[in-house]
Structure formats: C-alpha cells, structure tokens
Amino acid sequence: MAKKTKEKKIKITQVRSVIGRPENQRLTIKALGLKRINHSVEHTATPQIKGMVNKVRHLVKVEEL
C-alpha cells in the first residue's frame, strides 16, 4: 500500500482586475479558475500552480490552508 502524504493546499483569491493587463496574465488568471474580483479557488500547491501564482502575484492574494 502506498504512503499517503498530506498535500498542501492553497487558496487563491483574485483581488485586482485583469482589464488592461497583458494577454498572458489574463490567460493565467483564467487557467487558475478565477472569474472575477473576490472569486476564490483552492489548488494543491504544486510547482506548476506556484509558478502561475508568481506570474500574477500582483493580481491575487494567496493563503495556505
């Protein structure tokens, strides 16, 4: 039987608008599953998600769960 490891989860909340932002930042917000300001999603803290969050860190707020 495989070991069960506790995966870290993060809560990502969009706090700023994507209006006037470059297309790659708009697409990153969409790929994270965010739709509007104050919308929150939960993701597992993988290197891919962390990289996406880092790209739009000025538009989102991140909390560890």
N, C-alpha and C positions, 0 to 999 in steps of 0.2 A: 504494500500500500504506500502511495506517495505521501510525502510530508505536506501538511497544509501550512502555508505561510500566510500570515496576516498581511494583506496588501494594503498599502497606504492609499487613502482616498483623499482627493482634494475637491473643494467646492469652488467653482469659478463663477463670478458674477460680473456681468458687463456693467460698467459704471459710466462709460462715455460713448458718444455716438460714433458711428462709422462714416457719417456724412463728411465728405471732403478728404477722406483717408485714401491712401493708395489701394489699388485693387487687391494686392497680395494680403494686406491686412484685413480687408473685407472678407476675403475668402477664408482666411484663418479663423476669424470670428464665426463664420458660418460652419466651418468644419468642426469647431468645438461644440456646436449645437446651440449657440446663443442666437437669440432672435431679436431682442430689444433691450433697452436700458433696464436695469434691475432684474433681468432674467438670470436665473442661476441654473447650473448643471453640475453634476458630480461625475468625476472621472477617476480612474485608478492613476496614480502618479507614476506613469511610465516615462522614459526618456523622450519619447515622441510627443507626449502631451506637454511635458515640461518645456520642450523646445518651442511648441506652438504658443504656450502661455508667455514665454520670454519674448516672442516676436511682437505680441500685442499687450505687453505688461502695462503700458500707459492707458489702455482702454478697459482693463479688467482689474478685479480685486480677487485675491486667492486666499483661501482659508484651508488649513489642514483639518481633517476630520478624525 
